[in-house]
Amino acid sequence: MKQKIIGGYVVIWLLFTIYGWLFGANSYKGFFFNLGSSLIWPAKIFPELGAAISAVIIVAMVIAVLIFGRDTRN
């Protein structure tokens, strides 16, 4: 089941890449640019999801800094 979900995501990712490379707003840019920008294709379909993803990344970074930050109290 997990392989089917990941495979489906990769297939949609590649379709978004090809569409963006040939017909999209960034068609003048290279294939690999479109490959990278299409990696988060759900955020392109649902723009509010992009805000949620960025909020999760910011919170994760703050937690990582708090947990793994250097302790300068000598």
HELIX and SHEET records of a PDB file:
HELIX    1   1 LYS A    2  LEU A   22  1                                  21    
HELIX    2   2 PHE A   31  SER A   37  1                                   7    
HELIX    3   3 TRP A   41  ILE A   45  1                                   5    
HELIX    4   4 PRO A   47  PHE A   68  1                                  22    
END                                                                             
